[in-house]
Amino acid sequence: MKSVLNEKMHESRAFSPILSRKQLSANIAMIAVIIFWGISYVSIKVTVVEIPPITMALIRFAIASIMLRIILRKVEPQTKLDKSDLPKMILGGILGITLYFIFENIGVKMSSATNASLIVSVVPIITIVLDVLLFHSRISLMKILGIVIAVLGSYLAVTANGKVELNSVHFLGNILMLCAMLSWAFFTLVNKSLQVKYSGLFLTTYQTIFATLSFIPLSLFEYKEWKLFSLTALGNILFLAVFCSFGGYLLYTFALKHLDVTLTTIYLNLIPVVGVLSGYLILNERVLPIQLVGGIITLLAIVIINFEFIIQRRNL
């Protein structure tokens, strides 16, 4: 009898899906996220020419906040924020949106697109190290391999010739981009404890609202630069608000809930790859074959991490 049961269990494993539906959906969500966020570099680069960085972030997230609030009231009218979680929720909004986009918008404006994209590769290292130190998470050899391959892939994708400009003109911009990546890593870890209690929509809505409120006093420092902007700038802000902020954050928090923190940060390494391709298609920037090779190598890293999920699922 036991042998028959074991045989049936073995057969059920053999015919069970490689990834669960939620894991598959989470992977698809992350692909959409990297496309939106990769293209966002082009939109930011075009828009900051007309609108100062913090003011642009305020407009962008004000639009996103309104959209998110309307949807949250329809989808989760009964969900309430516990007072005990308020500090973490505010901190998440400040780290993942306010500080991140102040650093990124100014950093992209001051630094070269290549340097700004390259620094994104630091995210997996920072996030996983913090995850191990703060949450005592274990890291497997396969994850380490995936991280190394992903960083290598991103390096090839955004540098091409292996050279990174670090002159005085770009140095401050590079430092600001590094600060943005550090802020994002802490944001990811703060949300790790909140996502157990709240949905991605709830988290995104409240953190976006708190971030928008914090942008208001900061934007006043740029009032001398305020002026009417073109329809092109408006179109880019709407893209950033609707697809990158509204849609992107919802998809990212959903993926973060169903995928390992290592895999989601590995996916982020594809953002500079998408940035390079969108720069080529939209801004007619040059793309070298070695950059495409870098993108393929980064995809390999994602496959490796997913393979570990498959092994773990088969052993359940």
ABEGO torsion letter per residue (X at the ends): XAAAAAAAAAAAAAABBABBAAAAAAAAAAAAAAAAAAAAAAAAAAAAAABBAAAAAAAAAAAAAAAAAAAAAAABAABBBBAAAAAAAAAAAAAAAAAAAAAAAAAAAABBAAAAAAAAAAAAAAAAAAAAAAAGBBBBAAAAAAAAAAAAAAAAAAAGAGBBBABAAAAAAAAAAAAAAAAAAAAAAAAAAAAAABBAAAAAAAAAAAAAAAAAAAAAAAAAABBBBBAAAAAAAAAAAAAAAAAAAAAAAAAAAABBAAAAAAAAAAAAAAAAAAAAAAAGBBBBAAAAAAAAAAAAAAAAAAAAAAAAAAAX
